[in-house]
Amino acid sequence: MRQLLRLALISALLVMLLLAIQGCANQSSDVLGEAYVAPATLNLRRELAQKNSVVAVLKYGERVAVIDVRRRFVKIRAANGAEGWVDSLQLLSTEQMEQIRKNNQRALTLPSEGAATVYEALNIHLDPSRQSPAFARIPEGGSVAVLEHQLQPKTAAPARPTLVFDRPQQLSRRQRRERQSRNKSNLPPLPPPPKPPANWQELSAERIDGSESTADLKANKDKDLVEKKAAELKKPVVLEDWTLVRTKSNQCGWVLSRNLTMSIPDEVAQYAEGKRITSYFDLGAVNDDVKGLKHNWLWTTAAGGESYDFDAWRVFLWNRHRHRYETSYRQRDVEGYFPVHVDPQDASATSRTFELITKDDDGKFRRRSYLFDGTRVHLAGTEDYRPSASAAANKPGALDTNKLQAKMPRSGWFKRQWTALKRRVFGSD
């Protein structure tokens, strides 16, 4: 009896030791790859089937280790040791995170085209797309700097999981013939064919005038489907205007332009004539004995739906005699691009210089310099301009669960039994 108890105790100690060794080894050997959290907050769930079993809440940019893959869902381990399941679409690959950091550094160097505010909380996305994760949020009444704008399709293709089913094993021609013959031999005999109805001659008689046969109905239905699909293909693509913004905490991302309101004074914004103000700049202060301190303004506007940044620009001056804003210079029907540059104000100077980039009718880009002397605008010079290449030319790939799946070890009978034992003892994998 003592020997049996001694053997049982030794066996239990060996099992505990093996489990501890296995757990320590798993911390380093079971990592399939690295990823980063994409949304602002991400719930880490203990099991896929349990929606309310939140283990931890991760924040944007946290680095995690991928330790298991089930189709498009992955099991990750956070820096604090918490483990759980998340959707792989909510994670960023190492290449994506590196590209986001480069884009953020580039956005920090871009000049501001004016300040904008929001009347309600607004999500900031990583890319100009509704399907892109929102990593930050502009609070109600918050202010941001406007940097760039892009047009993107409103209805984008839905995000597809990178791994749905494993590829079936490729069989040879001989194996396929053997499988077909084996399946045929195992099938039950076919039932006898049904007998024709008693009035089959009447049914086969000439149909009544004005009616359609089943074949005609099917042909008309197929024709309607083809016409419907053709009409859907001819529908114009609905585009949405996105704006690249920079917050006071130097977070850069994309928001829908229609939710932004430029922070130019209302007594100037009322002259927008239904167009969207895309940028504005202060051209100097004016002291009015009646109205107080006022400013001269330069703004650019767009009707909406254009790939360029503005289609008109205008200079407002404050008339101290009439105590109101008046137009000093206005130009319409242009194809303008950011950035709009305004020289910093000199306390001793009475004039301001600004530059605008436009694409002329000959297809060439030109940068024009203007001088505002406080009353009128004068063209100071024109030079050719070469726009910089787009930063999003080569978009990095997302987290590839196919590659992670290939790294997973094959689980044999002993591995499955060992996993089942750990699940019974500790309640988890």
Secondary structure, 3 states (H helix, E strand, C coil): CHHHHHHHHHHHHHHHHHHHHHHHHHHHHCCCEEEEECCCEEEEECCCCCCCCEEEEEECCCEEEEEEEECCEEEEECCCCCEEEEEHHHEECHHHHHHHHHHHHHHHHCCCCCEEECCCCEEEECCCCCCCCEEEEECCCCEEEEEEEEEEECCCCCCCCCCCCCCCCCCCHHHHHHHHHHHHHHCCCCCCCCCCCCCHHHHCCCCCCCCCCHHHHHHHHHHHHHHHHHHHHHCCCCEEEEEEEECCCCCEEEEEHHHCEECCCHHHHCCCCCCEEEEEEEEEEEEECCCEEEEEEEEEEECCCCCCCECEEEEEEEECCCCEEEEEEEECCCCEEEEEEECCCCCCCCCEEEEEEEECCCCCEEEEEEEECCCCEEEEEEEECCCCCCCCCCCCCCCCHHHHHHHCCCCCHHHHHHHHHHHHHHCCC
